[in-house]
Amino acid sequence: MKKTFIVLKENYLRQIKSWSFITLVLAPFAFLIIMTGISYLEAKNSSDNDQIAVIRQVKKSPLNSYELKKQGIDVTSKYANISAAKKALKKDKIRGYLTAKTENSQVKVTYVGSSNLDNSEKQGINNIVGKYQQILNIRQSGINNKQLKTLTRKPSFKQKIQNSSHASSIKEISTMILIFVMYFILTTYASITAQEIASEKGSKIMEIIFSSMKAIRYFYGKILAVFCVIITHLAIYFVGGWIFFEVAARTKSLAPIIKKYKPLIDGIIHNLVSSSLLYVILGVIIYTILSALCGALVSRAEDASKATQPTMVLTMVGFFGALSLQQSPNNLFVRIFSYVPFTSSFFMPIRLVNGTVSPLENTISLVILVVTIVVMLIYIGKIYGGLVLQTDDVGLFKSLKRGISTR
C-alpha cells in the first residue's frame, strides 16, 4: 500500500505542476477577471456622468434623493441650484437634472438632460410625484378624516408561489452545465491518461518497477493520481466560482444582475451539488480506466491519440445523445441509457434534474455503475503488467489478447 501511495503522489505532483494543467485551470479565471475588470472600470468611469441631479427649488419639494434611490434611480443632491447643475451638465459630469415645484395645487416636474430617461426612471418619478399630487388633491377637496381613511384604504395582496418562474430555466441550464462539464473533463483527461500510460511503454524502468511491486498496485496508483488531479481541478473551479460570485455581488455593475438572478443561480447550484455530481465523478473514473487501457495497448507514445478513439466514440455518443434529448427526460432511449455504465453519467442527470426518476431507479443505476468500475479496475489491473511490458506493434486487439494471456 505504501508503494501505491508513492506512485500516486509522484504522478499527482508531476501533473499539477505541469504548465498544461496550470494553463487549463487558470484560463477561465483569467477571462472572468478581465471581463469583471472591464465592467468595473466602465462602471467607475461612468458612475458620475450617469447620475441625475435633484434640485430642491422649494423646501417641501415632492422629489428627494432618498425616495428616488428607492425607485432604483441613480441621483445626486450635491448641486444646490439650477445654475450649478447646468454647469455640471455642460461639462458632462451629470446626465441631467430634475426640478419640481407646485403651482395652483399641481406638481410640475421638469427634467433637463443630455439623454432621455428610460421607462423605469419615468415610472419611478411618476410614482413619487403621483403620491404627492394625491395628497394635495385630498387636502384641496376639504374632506373629513373619516372620508380620508376611506379614500386611502389599500387593497390586500397575497402572493403564493406554486411553481417558480425560473423552474424550466434552472432545469435546462443545470443539465447543460452537467453535460458540458462531463464532455470537457473526459476529452481533456482521456488523452492525458492515455499519454501517461503510453509513454511508459518500452521503458526499461517499468521492468525494474514491476520487479519491486505488483503491476496491479502500480496501476491503481496511476489511476488514483489522475482521479485526484481531476478532483483538484473541479475543486478549484468550485472555490474559484464561489469567490467570483462573491466579488461580483459587491461590484456595482454586476451586483444588480446577481441580485436579479439569485433564485436562478441558487437553483442551478442546488442541482449541481446533488447526486448528479456523483454521476459526473463516477463517469470520469470509468472513462479514465478505459483510457488507461487504451494507452497500454499501443506500442508508442505517439499512437496514444489513436488509442483513445474508443473512449472518444463513447463520449461523443453520450454527449450528443444527452444534448439532443435533454428536454425529453421520459424518452425511452434516455431511460435505457441511464442504466448503461458508459452513458448513465450523461443521461441519468437529465432525469434527476427533471425529477423523473425514483430513488430506487437512481440506486440501481449507481450500483450498476459502481460494480462496472470495480470489475474494470480489478481486471485491467491484472493484465496491466502484460500490456505495458510488450512493445511489438501488432494492433490493439492482438495487443489486448497478448496482455490477457500473460497476466
N, C-alpha and C positions, 0 to 999 in steps of 0.2 A: 504493500500500500504506500509506503514511503517513496519508493521509486516512481510509482504512478503520479504521486503528488509533485515530484521533482520535474517530471515530463510536463505536467500541467502548468507548473509555474514558469518554466523556461519558455514554453510555447506562448503562453499568455503574455508575458512581459515583452517578448520579441514582437508580437503583433501589435500591441497597444502603443509601442514606442516607434512603430514604423510611420513614415510620413504619409503613406496611403491612408492609414487609419485616422491619423490626426486631421488630414485634409477632409476626409469623408465626414467626420463628426463636426468639424468647425465650419464647413461651407454653409450649411443652412443658417447657423447662428450669425455668421458674418453678413449674410444677406439681410437677416432681420434687423441687425444692429444698424446697418447702413440705411435701411428704409425708415427705421424709427428715428435715427438721427436727422434725416432729411425732413421728416414730418415735424420733429421738434423745432428745428431751425426755422422752418416755414411758419410754424405757429408763433414762435418768438418774434420773428421779424414782422409778422402781420398782426400781432396782438394789439398794438396801439392804434394803427391806422384803420383797423376794422371796427373800432368802437364807435358808439353813438353818444354824443354829449347831451346831457339833460340840463336845460337852462330853466331855473326856477324864477319866473318873472314876478310871481306873487308869493306871499308866504304860504298860503293854502293851495298850492298847486296840486292838481289831481295826479301829476306824474312825480314819482320819486325813484331813485336808483334801486332801492330795496325791492319794491314791487315789480319793477321791470326785470330785474335779475331773476326773480322767482318765475317769471314767464319765459326764461331762457334767452333773454336779450342781453347782449354784451354792451353795457353802458358805462359811462364815467361821469362823475359830477365835479371834476376838478376845474371846470371852466365856469366862472362866476356870472358871466354875461354874454350877450349875443356877439358883441364885438370881439371878445377873446375866442369864442367858438368859430367865428368867421375866419379869423387869422389862422387858427389851427386847421380848419378845413382847407384853406388855401395852400398851406404847407403840407397837406396830405398827412397830418397827424391823426385825424379822425375821419370817419366815413361820412359823418353828418351830425346834425344836432336837432333836438326836439324842444319845442316851446309849447306851453299850454296856458290858456287864460280863460276866464269866464266873462261873457258879455250877455246881458239880458237873460240870465239864468241858463245859458247854453255854453257848454265846454267847447272850446275851439283849440285843436291841436294842429301844429304845423311842423312838418319835417323838411329840412333843407339838407341835401347831401349830394355826394358825387355818384351815388348808385342807388337804385331803388331798394326799398325794404322788401324782404321776401314775405310770403304769405303768413308764415308763423309769427314773424315780428309784428305784422299788421294786426293779426288776431290777438296777440298779447297786449298790444297797446289799446285796442278796442275793448278788451275785457276790463282793463283797469279804468279807462275813461267811461265806459258804459255804466259801471257800478257807481261812479261819482255822479254821473248825469242823472241816474235814477234817484239818488239821494236828493239832488236839487229839485227834481220834479215832485217828489213826495213832499218836500218842505213847502214848495210853492202852492201845492194843492190845498193845504190847510186841513188835512185830515187829522182825526184824533189818534191817541195811542192805540186804542183797540183796533181801529181800522188799519193802522200802520202794521200791527202784528199780523193781521190777516193778509196784507199785501206782501209781507216779507216771509210768509210761510214757505219753507223749502220742501221739495219732493223727497221721498225716501228712495234711496238707491242701494240695492244689494247685488253683489256680484258672486256668482257661483261658477267656479271653473270645473267643468266636467272633462274637458279634453283640451290639452294645451295646443295653442295655435302653432307651436313650433314642433309638435309631435312628429309630423311627417318629415320635416327638415332634419330633425335630430336623428331619426332612423336612417335616412338616406346618407347624411354626412358621416355618421358613425360607421356605416357599412363601407362607404368608400374609403375612409381612412384605414380601416382594418384590412381591406383587400389590398390597397396600395402599399401599406407597411409590410404585409406578407411578401408581396411581389418584390419590393425594393430590397428587403433583407435577403431573400432567397437568391435573387440574381446576383447580389453583391458577394455574399459569403459562399455561395456554391462554388464559384470559380476559385476563391481564396482557399477553401478547404481542399479542393482537388489539386490545386497547385502545390499546397503544402505537402500533401501525401506524395504526389508525383515527383517532387524534387528529391525525395529520399530514395527513389528507385535507382538501383545500380551503384549505390554508395556503399563502400566497404564498412563504413561506420555502423551501418544497420546490422551487419553480421556480428559486430562486437557488442552492440546494444542487446541484440536478441540472445546472445550467449550469457548475458548477465541478468536478464529479466525476460519474462514471458511476453510474447508478441501481443497477446490479448490485453495485458496490463498497459503496455505502451500505447496501444490503440485507444484504450479508454482515456488515457492521459491526453492524447491528441484531441479527441472529440470533446472532452470536458474543457480543454483550453479554448477551442473555437466557440463553444457554447458560452463560456464566461466572457469572451470578447463581445459576443452579441448582446448578452445581458448588460454589460458595461455600456455598450453603445445605446441601448434602449433607455437605460437609467440616466445617462447624460441628457438624452432628448427630453425625458420626463422632467428632470430637475431644471434643465435649461428652459423648457417651455413654461414651467411654473414661474420662474424668475422673469421671463419675458412678459407674461401677463400681469404680474405684479408691477413691473415697471411701466407697462402700457397703461395700466389703470391709474397711474399717477402722472401720466403725460397729458398735457392739456389737449392736444389734438386728437389723442386716441381714447381718452377716458370716456367721452360721451358714447363712442361706438361700443366699447367694452361693457358699459352700463346698460346700453340698449339691448345687447345680445347676450347678456349674462345668463338668462334662463336657457338659451340655446346652447351656450358653452358648457354650462353645468350638466345639461342632459347628455351632451356628447362625451364629456369626461366620465360620467357615470357608466355609459355603455362601454367605454374603452377599458376601464379598470374592472369590469365584470368578468365572468367566466370566459367571455370571448377572448380576452387576453391570454388565457390559459391555452386556448387552441392555437393562438399565434406562436406561443413559446414551444408547444409540443410539435407544431408543424415545422418550426425551424430545426428542432432536434432531428426529426425523421429525415428531412431533406439534407441535413448536414451529414448524417450517417450514410445516406445514399451517395452523396458527393464524394465522401471519403472512399467508398467502394469503387466509384468510377475512377478516381485519381490513382488508386492502387492497381488498376487494370492496365494502364498504359505503360509503355517501356521508357518513355522520355517525358521530361517535364514540359517540353514544347507541345505535346499532344494533350495536355490537360484540358484545354478548352474543348477539344473534340470529345473527350471522355465525359464531359458534363452534359452532353446532349440529351441523354435520357432524363436527367434531372430537369433540364430546361423545358423539355416537352411536357412533362407532368406539371411543371409550374405554369406554363402557358395555358394548359387545359384548365387548371384550377382558376387562374386569374381571369381569362376571358369568359369562361363559363359563369363565374360568380359575378363578373361585371355586367354581363348581359341579362342575368336572372336575379339581380339583387332586389328588384321590385316585385318578384314573384316568389315569396318565401314558401308558398304551398305547392309550388310546381313539383311534379313527380321526380324530375331529374335532381332538383335541389334536395329533396328528401332522401333520395337514394344515395347521392354522392356525399351527403352529410354523415354517412356511416362508413364510407370508404376511406381508409387511413390517409392516403396521399392527397385527397381532395376535401376531407372533412374540415381541415383547418381553414379552407376558403368558404365552404358552404354552410357549415353549422353556425358560424357567427351571424350569417344572414337571418337564420331562423331565430337565434337568440335575441338579436336586436329587435326583431319584429314581434317577439313574444308568441311564436307559433310552434314552440317545442316544449314538451313536458319535461319535468325533472328526470323522469325515468329514461326518456329518449336521450336526453343530454348525457346521463350517466353511462348508458350503453355505448354511445359514440366515443366517450372519453376512455372507457375500458378497452374498446377495440383498438383505439389509437395507442394507448399506453402499452398494451400487450404486444402490438406490432413493433413498437420501438424497442422493447426489451428483447424480443426474439431476434430482430435485426442486429442489435448491438452485440448480443452473445454470439450469434452465428458468424457475422462478419469479423468479429474479434478473433474467432478461432481460425479462420482462413487467412487472416491478415498477414501473418508471417510468410505463408506460402506465396501470397500475391506480391509482396514487396521485394522478396529476395529473387524473384525471377525477372530476368532482363531481356528475354527474347521478344522480338516484335512479331507476335503471332495473332494479333487481333484481340478484341475484347472478350469474345465468347470462349475462345481457346484458352486465353489467359485466366479467365474465371474457372474453367474446367480444371486447369492445372493446379490453381490455387486450392480448389476443393479437394483434389486428390492428394495434395501434400500438406494438408492441415495438421 
